[in-house]
Amino acid sequence: MILEIIFGVFILIEGYVIWNLNKKTELLEGWVEDFTQRVQIVQNELKEVDSKGSFESDDEVGTVFKRIEQIINELDNIKGDEINAK
């Protein structure tokens, strides 16, 4: 009888832990999807802003622009690795 009560309590605790972890995982997956979309939007807007290549060709502005592009590409690579890891 006592053993059954202990197993019942463990099952309830395990059920709560699984539910809680599932909820957190879904929240994190939503955040990753949102982050992925934002990186893609920023990358598209950056390409649209410099569609003529005028920022990229300027010396000072071009250096900053290229660094921003590198950072966005690094984020895009991280995003791609995470999606492929699934």
C-alpha positions in Angstrom: 0.0 0.0 0.0 2.7 2.5 0.9 4.8 1.4 -2.1 1.8 2.2 -4.4 1.4 5.7 -2.9 5.1 6.4 -3.3 4.9 5.2 -7.0 1.8 7.4 -7.5 3.6 10.4 -6.1 6.6 9.7 -8.4 4.3 9.4 -11.4 2.7 12.7 -10.6 6.0 14.4 -10.2 7.4 12.9 -13.4 4.3 14.0 -15.2 4.7 17.6 -14.1 8.4 17.6 -14.9 7.7 16.3 -18.4 4.9 18.8 -19.0 7.1 21.7 -17.7 10.0 20.7 -19.9 7.8 20.3 -22.9 6.3 23.8 -22.3 9.8 25.3 -22.1 11.0 23.5 -25.2 8.0 24.8 -27.2 8.7 28.3 -26.0 12.4 28.0 -27.0 11.5 26.6 -30.4 9.2 29.6 -31.0 12.0 32.0 -30.0 14.4 30.3 -32.4 11.9 30.5 -35.2 11.3 34.2 -34.5 15.1 34.8 -34.3 15.6 33.0 -37.6 12.9 35.1 -39.3 14.4 38.3 -37.9 17.9 37.5 -39.2 16.4 36.8 -42.6 14.5 40.1 -42.6 17.6 42.0 -41.6 19.7 40.3 -44.2 17.1 41.1 -46.9 16.8 44.8 -45.8 20.5 45.2 -45.7 20.7 43.9 -49.3 17.8 46.2 -50.3 19.5 49.3 -48.7 22.7 48.7 -50.6 21.1 47.4 -53.8 23.3 49.9 -55.8 26.5 49.0 -53.9 27.2 52.6 -52.9 27.7 51.8 -49.2 29.9 48.9 -49.9 32.2 50.9 -52.2 32.7 53.8 -49.8 35.9 53.5 -47.6 34.7 54.2 -44.0 31.1 53.3 -44.5 32.1 50.3 -46.6 34.2 48.9 -43.8 31.4 49.2 -41.3 28.9 47.9 -43.9 31.0 44.8 -44.6 31.5 44.1 -40.9 27.7 44.3 -40.4 27.3 42.0 -43.4 29.8 39.5 -41.9 28.0 39.5 -38.5 24.6 38.9 -40.2 26.1 36.1 -42.3 27.6 34.5 -39.1 24.1 34.6 -37.5 22.7 33.1 -40.7 25.3 30.3 -40.5 24.4 29.6 -36.9 20.8 29.5 -37.8 21.4 27.1 -40.7 23.5 24.8 -38.4 20.7 24.7 -35.8 18.0 23.9 -38.4 20.2 21.2 -40.0 20.9 19.7 -36.6 17.3 18.7 -36.2 
